[in-house]
Amino acid sequence: MLLAYHPSRPLFDGAPLSYYHALMTRTFIDDLPSLLDRAEDAMVDIRHDLHAHPELSFEERRTTQVVRERLVALGWELAACPTETGAIAVLRGANPGRRVMVRADIDALPVTEERPLAYRSVNNGVMHACGHDVHTAGLLGVADLLAQRRDELAGEYTLVFQPAEEGLGGARAMIAGGVLENHPVDVFIGAHVTSLAPVGLVGTRPGILMSEANAITVHMQGKGGHGAMASADGNVILAVSALAPRLGEIVAGLSLEGTNCACSAGVILAGTANNVVPRHALMRGTLRTFTPDQKVAALERLAALLAEIERAFSVTCTLEINEGTPAVVNDIGVAQRVMASAGTVVGASNVLAIPPVSPSDDVSEFLNRIPGCYMIVGGGLADGSSGMHHSPDFAVDDAACRAIAGVLAACAVDLAQL
């Protein structure tokens, strides 16, 4: 702030010196509401644009262009990105401090949007059904907020716009490409919007926050035959239909602090004609556990269940386990500091220590290598109509962009302090 001083009158027309001192010692947190006011409209516009133009994992070319152009406009230094899509940007504060990395995922899902939004998806069969448009716009908001106060900040900030979270391969690809070697950092943070909590709530916890995810594929082989003479013997249609609803059995009783592990089917493929019993069926799903022992127990139960299905239907089952993503584990010290920092933005009473949650996120690949914290930020519509994540009627409030940007920026600036 530039102050005009005239010797013939006191500063601020008689205001006490304590007032002058307070203005000159304002912190980033003090100014954050006004900084957010200036950044919010641009965030919402970007969010709407990205929502209308969603792109699948590793295909986020337009999204990447939008992100990179905005970062350049805000004065950030673009760095080489180890993946074809995505972006890395760096900003150095004027004072010494820690190096902080902040990440957002940018990809969408193969879901057809059902809500008649003014900014609904124009890409048929593709939708931001998990809120990554909010994450991306929010992190660009962080870029805006930090750029506005570059000359007052301590430390160094690296923003990572990661592709392909939904495919659970983007984080690993970036790390394999050298993102952490090229941009060594001291601490890592990120956030995920949720439609299940109102705007203004932040949830996280020290330790395990989200489950490990592994993709499972079951191939079934049977003798097949004529639909007019079908029986259970060798019938892969009946076998796969019997298997899918029983997947929950393999994680029964497996939980962490009241949150259950999960196993479910997402794809079943079988048959080519309505009067032919096929010889082959395929089922794909996910297994989500919190600890290594739970994973071992669940896979043993799955093997036993497949053996039972083989006996009951005279089919052969072959199981494939595809490497997924580890559990999201927050550093205890960083999580405690993040919760305190987030409280300065949304109020301490709105920052909750939550139980573990069963969804997964490949942000865990970063957190396995850097002390950090992931948090969940509310974005539910005020009328309660937000759909579930990954569903065609999923929706979150635009105000979630401001909430995510404010919380991440406050945490980043605090963590950068020596």
Residue pairs with C-beta under 8 A, 6 or more apart in sequence:
1 23
1 24
3 11
3 20
5 11
11 17
11 20
12 19
12 20
28 35
28 149
28 152
28 153
28 409
28 410
28 413
29 344
29 345
29 410
29 413
31 149
32 145
32 345
32 406
32 409
32 410
35 144
35 145
35 148
35 149
36 141
36 145
36 402
36 405
36 406
38 144
38 148
39 141
39 144
39 145
39 148
39 405
40 141
40 401
40 402
42 140
42 141
42 144
43 137
43 138
43 140
43 141
43 144
43 401
43 402
43 405
44 137
44 398
44 401
46 66
46 70
46 136
46 137
46 140
47 133
47 134
47 136
47 137
47 398
47 401
48 118
48 119
48 398
49 66
49 119
50 63
50 66
50 106
50 128
50 133
50 136
50 137
51 117
51 119
51 120
51 121
51 128
51 133
52 119
52 120
52 121
52 122
53 62
53 63
53 121
53 122
53 123
54 108
54 109
54 121
54 123
54 126
54 127
54 128
54 133
55 61
55 62
55 63
55 107
55 108
55 123
55 126
56 107
56 108
56 109
56 110
56 126
56 166
57 107
57 163
57 164
57 165
57 166
57 167
57 169
57 170
58 83
58 84
58 85
58 107
58 163
58 164
58 167
58 169
58 170
59 85
59 107
60 85
60 86
60 106
60 107
60 163
60 164
61 84
61 85
63 85
63 106
63 107
63 136
64 85
64 86
64 87
64 106
64 161
64 163
67 87
67 106
67 136
67 140
67 161
68 78
68 87
70 140
70 143
71 78
71 87
71 89
71 140
71 143
71 159
72 78
74 140
74 143
74 144
74 147
75 91
75 147
75 150
76 89
76 90
76 91
76 143
76 147
76 159
77 89
77 90
77 91
78 87
78 88
78 89
79 88
79 89
79 90
79 158
79 182
79 183
80 88
80 182
81 87
81 88
81 174
82 173
82 174
82 176
82 177
82 178
82 179
82 182
83 163
83 164
83 170
83 173
83 174
83 177
84 163
85 106
85 163
85 164
86 106
86 160
86 161
86 162
86 163
86 170
86 174
87 159
87 160
87 161
88 158
88 159
88 160
88 161
88 179
88 183
89 143
89 158
89 159
90 156
90 157
90 158
90 159
90 183
91 143
91 146
91 147
91 150
91 153
91 156
91 157
91 159
92 156
92 157
93 150
93 152
93 153
93 154
93 155
93 156
93 157
93 416
94 150
94 151
94 152
94 153
94 154
95 152
95 153
95 154
95 155
96 154
96 155
96 418
97 153
97 154
97 155
97 156
97 416
97 417
97 418
98 154
98 155
98 156
98 186
98 187
98 415
98 416
98 417
98 418
99 155
99 156
99 157
99 158
99 184
99 185
99 186
99 187
99 416
100 155
100 156
100 157
100 158
100 185
100 186
100 187
100 188
100 189
100 412
100 415
100 416
101 157
101 158
101 159
101 160
101 183
101 185
101 187
101 188
101 189
101 366
101 370
101 372
102 139
102 142
102 157
102 158
102 159
102 160
102 188
102 189
102 190
102 408
102 412
103 139
103 159
103 160
103 161
103 162
103 188
103 189
103 190
103 363
103 366
104 132
104 135
104 136
104 138
104 139
104 159
104 160
104 161
104 162
104 190
105 132
105 135
105 136
105 161
105 162
105 163
105 165
105 166
105 170
105 361
105 363
106 132
106 135
106 136
106 161
106 162
106 163
107 132
107 163
107 164
107 165
107 166
107 167
107 170
108 121
108 126
108 127
108 128
108 129
108 130
108 132
108 133
108 166
109 126
109 127
109 128
109 129
109 130
109 166
109 390
110 125
110 126
111 125
111 126
111 127
111 129
111 390
111 391
111 392
111 394
112 124
112 125
112 127
112 392
113 120
113 121
113 127
113 129
113 392
114 392
114 393
115 392
115 393
115 395
117 395
121 127
121 128
127 392
127 394
129 389
129 390
129 391
129 392
129 394
130 166
130 389
130 390
130 394
131 192
131 193
131 194
131 195
131 379
131 389
131 394
131 396
131 400
132 165
132 166
134 193
134 379
134 396
134 400
134 401
134 404
135 191
135 192
135 193
135 404
136 161
137 401
138 191
138 193
138 400
138 401
138 402
138 403
138 404
138 405
138 408
139 159
139 161
139 404
139 405
139 408
141 401
141 402
141 404
141 405
141 409
142 159
142 405
142 408
142 409
142 412
143 159
144 405
145 405
145 406
145 409
146 153
146 157
146 409
146 412
146 413
153 413
153 416
154 413
154 416
154 417
154 418
155 415
155 416
155 417
155 418
156 185
156 416
157 412
157 416
158 183
158 185
160 174
160 179
160 366
162 170
162 171
162 174
163 170
163 173
163 174
164 170
164 173
165 171
165 361
165 362
165 363
168 213
168 215
168 324
168 325
168 360
168 362
169 362
170 362
171 325
171 362
171 363
171 364
171 365
171 366
172 325
172 362
172 365
175 365
175 366
175 369
180 366
180 369
180 370
185 370
186 370
186 371
187 334
187 370
187 371
187 372
187 415
188 366
188 367
188 370
188 371
188 372
188 373
189 334
189 338
189 372
189 373
189 374
189 375
189 408
189 411
189 412
189 415
190 363
190 366
190 372
190 374
190 375
190 408
191 374
191 375
191 376
191 377
191 404
191 407
191 408
192 361
192 374
192 375
192 376
192 377
193 376
193 377
193 378
193 379
193 396
193 400
193 404
194 203
194 376
194 377
194 378
194 379
194 380
194 389
194 396
195 379
195 380
195 381
195 386
195 387
195 388
195 389
195 394
195 395
195 396
196 378
196 380
196 386
196 388
197 203
197 376
197 377
197 378
197 379
197 380
198 378
198 380
198 382
199 378
199 379
199 380
199 382
199 397
199 399
199 400
199 403
200 346
200 347
200 350
200 378
200 403
201 346
201 350
201 351
201 352
201 377
201 378
202 339
202 342
202 346
202 350
202 351
202 352
202 375
202 376
202 377
202 378
202 403
202 407
203 351
203 352
203 353
203 354
203 375
203 376
203 377
203 378
204 330
204 335
204 338
204 339
204 342
204 351
204 353
204 354
204 373
204 374
204 375
204 376
205 330
205 335
205 353
205 354
205 355
205 356
206 330
206 331
206 332
206 335
206 336
207 329
207 330
207 332
207 335
208 256
208 290
208 291
208 327
208 328
208 329
208 330
208 356
209 327
209 328
209 329
209 330
209 356
209 357
209 374
209 376
210 327
210 328
210 356
210 357
210 358
210 359
210 360
210 361
210 364
210 374
211 261
211 262
211 288
211 289
211 290
211 327
211 328
211 356
211 357
211 358
211 359
211 360
212 288
212 289
212 290
212 295
212 324
212 325
212 326
212 327
212 360
212 364
213 286
213 287
213 288
213 324
213 325
213 360
214 286
214 287
214 288
214 295
214 321
214 322
214 323
214 324
215 284
215 285
215 286
215 321
215 322
215 324
216 263
216 284
216 285
216 286
216 287
216 302
216 319
216 320
216 321
216 322
217 282
217 283
217 284
217 319
217 320
217 322
218 240
218 243
218 282
218 283
218 284
218 306
218 317
218 318
218 319
218 320
219 280
219 281
219 282
219 317
219 318
219 320
220 236
220 239
220 240
220 280
220 281
220 282
220 283
220 309
220 315
220 316
220 317
220 318
221 236
221 279
221 280
221 315
221 316
221 318
222 234
222 235
222 236
222 239
222 277
222 278
222 279
222 280
222 281
222 313
222 314
222 315
222 316
223 233
223 234
223 279
223 314
224 234
224 236
224 276
224 277
224 278
224 279
225 234
225 276
225 277
226 275
226 276
226 277
227 274
227 275
227 276
227 277
228 275
230 237
230 277
232 238
232 312
232 313
232 314
233 313
233 314
234 277
234 313
234 314
234 315
235 277
235 313
235 315
236 270
236 277
236 278
236 279
236 280
236 281
236 313
236 315
237 270
237 271
237 277
237 278
237 281
238 313
239 281
239 309
239 312
239 313
239 315
239 317
240 268
240 270
240 281
240 282
240 283
242 309
242 312
242 313
243 265
243 283
243 305
243 306
243 309
244 265
244 268
244 283
244 285
246 305
247 263
247 264
247 265
247 285
247 302
247 305
248 262
248 263
248 264
249 301
249 305
250 263
250 287
250 298
250 299
250 301
250 302
250 305
251 260
251 261
251 262
251 263
251 287
251 288
251 289
251 294
251 298
251 301
254 260
254 261
254 289
254 294
254 297
254 298
255 261
255 290
256 290
256 291
256 294
256 355
256 356
257 355
257 356
258 355
259 290
259 355
259 356
259 357
259 358
260 358
261 287
261 288
261 289
261 290
261 294
261 298
261 358
262 286
262 287
262 288
262 358
263 285
263 286
263 287
263 288
263 298
263 302
264 285
264 286
265 283
265 284
265 285
266 284
266 285
266 286
267 282
267 283
267 284
267 285
268 281
268 282
268 283
268 284
269 281
269 282
269 283
270 278
270 280
270 281
270 282
271 277
271 278
271 281
272 278
286 324
286 360
287 295
287 298
287 299
287 302
287 321
288 358
288 359
288 360
289 295
289 298
289 327
290 327
290 356
291 327
299 321
302 319
303 319
306 317
306 319
307 317
309 315
309 317
310 316
310 317
324 360
325 360
325 361
325 362
325 364
325 365
326 364
326 365
326 368
327 360
327 364
328 360
328 361
328 363
328 364
328 367
328 374
329 364
329 367
329 368
330 367
330 372
330 373
330 374
331 367
331 371
331 372
331 373
333 371
334 371
334 372
334 373
334 415
335 373
337 373
337 411
337 414
337 415
338 373
338 375
338 411
338 415
339 351
339 353
340 348
340 414
341 407
341 410
341 411
341 414
341 415
342 351
342 375
342 407
342 410
342 411
343 350
343 351
344 410
345 403
345 406
345 407
345 410
346 403
346 406
346 407
354 376
357 376
359 389
361 374
363 374
366 372
367 373
367 374
373 411
375 407
377 400
377 403
377 404
377 407
378 400
378 403
379 386
379 396
379 397
379 399
379 400
379 403
380 386
380 396
380 397
381 395
381 396
381 397
382 397
385 395
386 394
386 395
386 396
387 393
387 394
387 395
388 394
